[in-house]
């Protein structure tokens, strides 16, 4: 097991470099960059006083150099650029839109983004696991039809609309402030017990809104996998031998049906971040989603590149967690299929 963990962690290193290259290619695809667009706008309006400063910034951050050299500077493998050491040295870059380091722009949003994603994933699995088992073991019952109907409603309802409805009732029934991840009086204040409790209370609405679609999909996936296992010959044989239904379910079919269910942990993270951008804007959530949207619109390449790479790192961590859980659940995985 230790060898498998080390091998998976070492595999993440070249994977992360490939992802960083693809991320840099994506943010470089649109013609020009933030400074080039600003220079073009100033020339169109006849203002030339600030062009020299923008040209200086363009050279300062190596935006006038070849593509490969810019990539190596960005990740920190090309020395000699003043003010930008690269990601490997802990320098996340400079945000031209906000005129401050990327670390200061995304610093307050990263912990809240991680907390929101972790809460959403926990919600998806805690809700979908028992419902999926219930629907599979009571196929075509009223409960199965009811959960299926609710799942389809969750998939069909736009997240932003569901968020607005839940915000209204949360404010009406529980007095929660509309939008945000904490009460207004805690914004900008140091962490305390009251602030933590306020964050937990405000996490309920976005967690349910963002996790609804993923929960419905997980329920259908676990139900289908478990139904497939329950109709196999070994289950019929075990029942004929008098094995208790609960013991039979837990020991054999459920374990086999959980493999695809657990493998989706890593796939959930990028879908949650990308799917929560509109929800974050509507609910005024201080996460990286709205910041990424603004960065892509303004071609703030260092800011957009770091956020995309941050999501990729979260995805790799999620895949590692799912692989380790699968290795514990299924010995064939950690033994390379030899068992």
N, C-alpha and C positions, 0 to 999 in steps of 0.2 A: 504493500500500500504506500509506503514511504517513497519507493522508487517511482510509483505512478504519480504522486503529488509533485515530486521534483521535476519529472519529465513534463508534466502539464505546465508548471510555472516557467520552465525554460522555454517551452514552446510559445509562451505569450510574448517573449522579447522580440523575436523576428516578426511575429504577427503585428505587434504594435508599430514597428518601423514601417511595415507595408501599409498599415492603416494611415499612418502619418503622411506617407507619400501620396496616397489616394486623396486624403483630406486636403493636402496642399494643392493637388491638381484640381480638385473641385472648386476651391475658393479662387483659383487663378483662371478658371474657365471664362468668366465674363471679361469682356474687353476692358482694359484700363484698370485703375484702382482708385481708392478714395482720393488720393492727392491729385491724380490725373483729372478726375472729374471736377475737383475744386478749381484746378488751374483752368480747365476748359470753361467753367462757369464764370470765372473772373474775367477771362479774355472776352467772353461773349458780352459782358456788361461794361467792358472798357476799363475795368479796374486792374491796374498793373502793379500797384504798390505792394501787394501781399504775395505776388507770384514768386519773387525772389526767396521769400521765407519758405514757401511750399516746395520750391526746387531744392532748397537746402535740406528740408525734411526728407524729400524723396531720396537724396543721396545719403543722408544720415542713416536711414533705415534700409538701405541697399535695394530700394525698389527699382533702381535703374540698372541692376545687374542681371545676368542670364538666369534662366529658370532654375537650373540645378544648383547654382551657387546660392540663390535666394532660399531654396529649400534647406540646404546644408546650414546656412546661417540661422534659419528659423529653428531647427532642431538643436543647434549648438555644436555642430561639427566643423564649422568654418570660422576661424578667428579673424579678428581685425575690424569688427564693426563696433564703433563707439556707441555705448548706450544700449546695446542689445546683445547679450551673451548667448541667448538661445534657451530652449526648453530644458535641455539636459543640465544646464547650470542654474535652473530655477527662475529664469527670467521669462515670463509668459508673454512679453511683448508690450506694445504701446497701442492704446486705442485712440485713433485719430478723431473719432466721433465725440468721445467724452473728454479728450485731451488729458488723459491720465493713464497710468499703467493698467494693463488688463487685470492684474491681481487686485487692484482697488475697485475695478468695475464689477467683477464677478465674485470677489471675496465674500461679501455678505449673502450672496444668492446660492453659493455652492452648498453650504450645510443644509439650508432649507430645501433645496432640490433633492439632496440625498435622503433627507427625512421623509419628504413627500413621496418619493419613489419607493422607499422601503415600506412605508405605511400602505401604499397602494398595492404592492406585491403581496404583503401580508393579508390585506383585505381580500384580494383575488383568490388566494389559496384557501384561506379560512372559510370563505363563503362557498366557493365552488367545490371543495372536496366533499363535504357531507351531502350537498345537493346532488352532485354527480353520482355518488354511491346510491343515494335514495332513488334517483330516477332510473338507474340501471337495474337495481334489485326489485323495483316495482314498476316495471315497464308497462305502459299504457294504462296506468292508474290515474285517478283524478289528480293526485299530487304531481305525477310526471307531466301530465298535460298542463297543470297550473304553472309549474316551474319553467316549462318550455315556452309557454305564452309570455311569462314575465321576461324570460331571456330574449325573446324576439322583440318585445317592447323596448328593452334596454339597448339592443343593437340598432333599432330603428330610430330612437330618439336622439337628436343631436346633443352632444355633450354640453354645448354652451346653453342650450335651452333648458336642459335638466339642471344645470348649475344655477341658472337664474331662478328657477322654480324652488329649488332647495334653499337658496339664499333667502328668498322671501319668507319661507316657512320657518327657517332657522332664526331669522330676525323676529318674526311674529311670535313664535312659541318660546324661544329660549333667550331672546334678546341679544343674540350675537351680532356684532358689527358687520355690515355688508362689505364683503370683499376683504382681501388681505389674509395673512396667516397669523395675525395677532391683533389684539385690540389697539386702537390708535394711541392710547397713553403709553404703550410699551415700545413703540417704534423709536429706534435710536437709543434706547435705554439698555444698560447692562443686563445680562441674564440673571434671572431670579426665579424663585418658585412660582410667583404669580405670572411671570412672562411665559415660563414653560407650560403651565396649565392653560394659558390663553392660546398658545400655539397648538396644544393637543385638542382643545375645543374647536379651533378653527380648521383643524386638519380633517374633521369629519366630512364636511361638504365636498372639498376637492377630492378627497380619497374615494368617496362613493361615486362622484361624477366621473373621474378619470378611470376608475377601475370597473365601471359597469360593463363596458363592452368586452374587456378582457375576461371578466367573470363569466359572462354568458358564453363566450367561446370556450373557456376552460371546462365549463359544465358539459357542453356538448361533446368535447373531446374525451373527457374521462368517461362519460356515459357510453360513448361509442366503443372505446377500448375495453371497458369492463363487460359490456354486452357481448363483444366478440369472444372474450375469454370464457364467459359463463356458458356459452353454447358449444365449447370444445369437449372432446370425448373424455378427457381426464376429469373434468368436473362431473360429468354424468357417472363415471366409474366411482368417484369418491362419494357421491350421493348414494349410489347403490350399495356401498360398503357401510353406510350408516353414519358417515361423518357429519357432525353438527354443521348446520348451515353457516352460522357465524364463524366458526373455526375454519371451515372450508373457504369462505370468502376472504378472510384475512390472510391465510397462509399461502394460497395459491393464486387465484385470479386477480386479486387486488394488487399483489406485488408485481405481476406481469403487466398489468394495465397502467402502473404508475410510471413506467419508464418514459413514455412520451410526455406525460404530465409534468414530470420533474425537469425534463430536458428543455422545457419552454421558459425556464426562469431567465436565462440569458437573453432570449428573444423578446421578453416582455419589456426590458429596460429601454431600448431605443424606441419601441412603439409608444411607451408611456411618455417619454420626453417629447417626441415629435407630435403625439396626439394631444399633449397638454398645452401646446403653444397658444391655441385659440382660447382654451379654457383659462389659461393663466392671464391672458389679456382681458377677458370678460370679467373674471373674478378678481382681477388686480392682485395676482399672486406674485410675490417677490422671488421668482425662480429664474433659471437661465433661459427659459423659453422666450419671453418677450425680448430679452437682451440679444439672443441669437437672431430673432426676426429682424430687429433693428440693424444689427451688424451686417446681415446678408443684404438688406435693402440699401444700406449706405456703402457696401463693399469695404467695410472695416475689416480687412483680411486677417490681421493678427487676432482680433477679438473673436471673429467667427471661427477661425481655425482652431483656437484653443478650446472653445466650447464644443465643437464637433469632436475634437480629440478627447475631451473629458467624457463625453457620452460614449465614445469608443472604449475608453478605459473601464467605465462602469459596465459596459456590455461584456468585456473580457472577464471582469471579476464575476459577473453573473454567470457566464458560461463555465468558469472555473468552479464556482459553487455547485452548479447543476451537475457537472462532471464528477465532482467528489461525492455528491449524494448518490448519483447513479452507480459509482464504483462501490459504495457501501451497500446499495440495494441489490446490485447484480454483479457477482464475482467475475463473470465472463468479461466485463468491461475492463476492470483493473488488471486482469490477466491477459489482455490482448486477444480475447476470443479463443484461448487454448483450453479453457475449462469446459 
